[in-house]
């Protein structure tokens, strides 16, 4: 390599590069993605934001912010949420983002009998994402490859606990039972159990969310 320095967005990416024979350890530097945190620290009118998405004030909202495309893991989330919806009548799923698999996912949701429980918000302006996250009780991230997903620190800054697959840099911002829950990739049973646990325990959500923000 002719590079003097190689920048990684997470320590995990450095380890993967070294394992693949790329560079020398002393060449790598981790520089996490910068965030403008002020918009995620604001207080939003949750009821008003929820109403925009057709959600009620007493709904228990699981949210995901991601493209509707391969590797984002929506198929695992849908299977887990089917179980959640059966056991928790107030549970709703808010999907922020759009993509080429939207029609397929909408069909899957209808076939599973979840049409009234899943909201496809589509692509919204980036400036509106913080408010959407504040409308959630829990943020779930089920991607299989990510680097370090910006939505994880965004949710934690917003005071929203996170359930995420333990891939790439996720463990560098999410700690199980400290700021959220880390799960093995493709896990379904554990994902459903984690969602139910957090949705049914508002004190736990507040504790994890507060630790995440801190």
C-alpha positions as CSV (number, residue, x, y, z in Angstrom):
1,X,0.0,0.0,0.0
2,X,1.1,3.6,-0.7
3,X,-1.1,5.0,2.0
4,X,0.5,6.7,5.0
5,X,-2.8,6.4,7.0
6,X,-6.0,4.4,6.6
7,X,-9.1,5.8,8.3
8,X,-11.7,3.5,9.7
9,X,-15.2,4.5,10.9
10,X,-15.0,1.9,13.7
11,X,-12.4,-0.2,15.4
12,X,-14.1,-3.2,14.0
13,X,-13.3,-2.2,10.5
14,X,-9.7,-1.9,11.3
15,X,-9.7,-5.5,12.6
16,X,-11.5,-6.7,9.5
17,X,-9.0,-5.0,7.2
18,X,-6.0,-6.4,9.1
19,X,-7.5,-9.9,9.1
20,X,-7.8,-9.5,5.3
21,X,-4.1,-8.6,5.0
22,X,-4.7,-4.9,4.3
23,X,-2.2,-2.5,5.8
24,X,-0.3,-2.5,9.1
25,X,-1.9,-1.7,12.5
26,X,0.1,1.4,13.0
27,X,-1.4,2.9,9.7
28,X,-4.9,2.8,11.0
29,X,-6.9,5.5,12.7
30,X,-10.5,5.3,13.8
31,X,-12.5,8.5,13.2
32,X,-16.1,8.1,14.1
33,X,-18.7,9.8,11.9
34,X,-19.4,13.3,13.1
35,X,-23.0,14.2,14.2
36,X,-24.8,17.4,14.8
37,X,-26.2,16.4,18.1
38,X,-28.4,19.4,18.9
39,X,-31.4,18.3,16.8
40,X,-31.4,14.9,18.6
41,X,-31.3,16.6,22.0
42,X,-34.4,18.7,21.3
43,X,-37.8,18.0,22.9
44,X,-40.4,17.2,20.3
45,X,-44.1,17.0,20.5
46,X,-44.3,13.2,20.4
47,X,-48.1,13.2,20.0
48,X,-47.9,15.5,17.0
49,X,-45.1,13.6,15.4
50,X,-46.9,10.3,15.9
51,X,-50.1,11.7,14.5
52,X,-48.3,12.5,11.3
53,X,-47.4,8.8,10.9
54,X,-50.9,7.6,11.9
55,X,-49.7,6.5,15.4
56,X,-51.6,7.0,18.6
57,X,-50.1,8.4,21.8
58,X,-50.5,5.1,23.7
59,X,-49.0,2.9,20.9
60,X,-45.7,1.1,21.8
61,X,-43.6,2.0,18.8
62,X,-40.6,0.0,17.5
63,X,-38.8,1.9,14.8
64,X,-36.2,1.2,12.2
65,X,-34.4,3.8,10.0
66,X,-32.9,2.2,6.9
67,X,-33.2,1.7,3.2
68,X,-35.7,-1.0,2.1
69,X,-33.1,-3.0,0.4
70,X,-30.8,-6.1,0.8
71,X,-28.6,-6.5,3.9
72,X,-30.8,-4.2,6.1
73,X,-32.5,-7.2,7.7
74,X,-36.1,-6.2,7.4
75,X,-37.0,-9.9,6.9
76,X,-35.8,-10.8,10.4
77,X,-37.6,-7.8,11.9
78,X,-40.9,-8.8,10.3
79,X,-40.7,-12.3,11.5
80,X,-39.9,-11.2,15.1
81,X,-42.5,-8.5,15.0
82,X,-45.2,-11.0,14.1
83,X,-44.6,-12.6,17.5
84,X,-44.6,-9.3,19.3
85,X,-47.8,-8.2,17.7
86,X,-49.6,-11.3,18.9
87,X,-48.5,-10.8,22.5
88,X,-48.6,-7.0,22.7
89,X,-51.8,-5.4,21.2
90,X,-50.4,-1.8,21.4
91,X,-47.2,-2.6,19.5
92,X,-46.6,-0.8,16.2
93,X,-43.7,-0.9,13.8
94,X,-42.5,2.4,12.2
95,X,-40.3,2.0,9.1
96,X,-38.5,5.2,8.0
97,X,-36.8,4.8,4.6
98,X,-37.6,3.7,1.1
99,X,-36.1,1.4,-1.5
100,X,-36.5,-1.1,-4.3
101,X,-37.9,-3.8,-2.0
102,X,-40.8,-1.7,-0.6
103,X,-43.6,-3.3,-2.6
104,X,-42.3,-6.7,-1.6
105,X,-42.2,-5.8,2.0
106,X,-45.6,-4.3,2.0
107,X,-46.9,-7.5,0.5
108,X,-45.2,-9.5,3.2
109,X,-46.8,-7.3,5.9
110,X,-50.2,-7.8,4.4
111,X,-49.8,-11.5,4.1
112,X,-48.8,-11.7,7.7
113,X,-51.9,-9.8,8.8
114,X,-49.9,-6.9,10.0
115,X,-51.1,-4.2,7.7
116,X,-52.6,-2.1,10.5
117,X,-49.6,-2.6,12.7
118,X,-46.8,-1.5,10.4
119,X,-46.3,2.0,9.1
120,X,-44.2,2.6,6.0
121,X,-43.2,6.2,6.4
122,X,-41.1,6.3,3.2
123,X,-38.2,8.6,2.6
124,X,-38.4,11.7,4.8
125,X,-36.1,14.8,4.8
126,X,-33.0,14.2,7.0
127,X,-34.0,17.2,9.1
128,X,-37.1,15.3,10.1
129,X,-35.3,12.1,11.2
130,X,-34.6,13.3,14.8
131,X,-38.3,13.9,15.4
132,X,-39.2,10.5,14.0
133,X,-36.7,8.8,16.3
134,X,-38.2,10.7,19.3
135,X,-41.6,9.2,18.3
136,X,-40.2,5.7,18.9
137,X,-40.0,3.8,22.2
138,X,-37.3,1.5,20.9
139,X,-35.1,1.6,17.8
140,X,-34.2,-1.7,16.2
141,X,-31.3,-2.2,13.7
142,X,-31.1,-5.6,12.0
143,X,-28.5,-4.9,9.3
144,X,-26.0,-7.6,8.5
145,X,-23.2,-5.3,7.4
146,X,-22.8,-1.6,8.3
147,X,-19.5,-0.3,9.4
148,X,-21.0,1.7,12.2
149,X,-24.6,2.7,11.6
150,X,-25.1,6.4,12.3
151,X,-28.6,5.7,13.5
152,X,-27.3,3.9,16.5
153,X,-25.7,6.9,18.2
154,X,-28.5,9.1,16.8
155,X,-31.0,7.0,18.7
156,X,-28.9,7.0,21.9
157,X,-28.4,10.7,21.8
158,X,-32.2,11.0,21.5
159,X,-32.6,8.9,24.6
160,X,-34.1,5.9,22.8
161,X,-32.8,2.5,23.7
162,X,-31.4,0.3,20.8
163,X,-31.8,-3.3,19.9
164,X,-29.2,-4.2,17.3
165,X,-27.5,-7.2,15.7
166,X,-23.8,-7.4,16.9
167,X,-22.2,-6.7,13.5
168,X,-19.2,-4.5,12.7
169,X,-19.0,-1.5,15.0
170,X,-22.3,-1.8,16.8
171,X,-20.8,-3.0,20.0
172,X,-18.7,0.2,20.1
173,X,-21.8,2.2,20.9
174,X,-24.3,-0.3,22.3
175,X,-23.9,-2.3,25.5
176,X,-26.4,-4.9,26.5
177,X,-28.5,-3.9,29.5
178,X,-26.6,-0.6,29.6
179,X,-27.8,1.3,26.5
180,X,-29.7,-1.4,24.7
181,X,-29.4,-5.0,23.6
182,X,-26.9,-6.7,21.3
183,X,-28.0,-9.9,19.5
184,X,-26.3,-12.4,17.1
185,X,-27.1,-11.6,13.5
186,X,-30.2,-13.2,12.1
187,X,-31.5,-14.0,15.6
188,X,-35.4,-14.0,15.6
189,X,-36.4,-15.4,19.0
190,X,-34.1,-13.1,20.9
191,X,-35.2,-10.1,18.9
192,X,-38.8,-10.7,19.6
193,X,-38.1,-11.3,23.3
194,X,-36.0,-8.1,23.5
195,X,-38.7,-6.0,21.9
196,X,-41.3,-7.4,24.2
197,X,-39.2,-6.8,27.3
198,X,-38.4,-3.2,26.5
199,X,-41.9,-2.4,25.3
200,X,-43.4,-3.7,28.5
201,X,-41.0,-2.0,30.8
202,X,-41.0,1.8,30.5
203,X,-38.6,2.2,33.5
204,X,-36.1,0.0,31.7
205,X,-36.5,2.0,28.5
206,X,-35.9,5.3,30.4
207,X,-32.8,3.9,32.2
208,X,-31.2,2.5,29.0
209,X,-32.2,5.7,27.0
210,X,-30.7,8.0,29.7
211,X,-27.5,6.0,29.7
212,X,-27.3,6.1,26.0
213,X,-27.7,9.8,25.9
214,X,-25.1,10.3,28.6
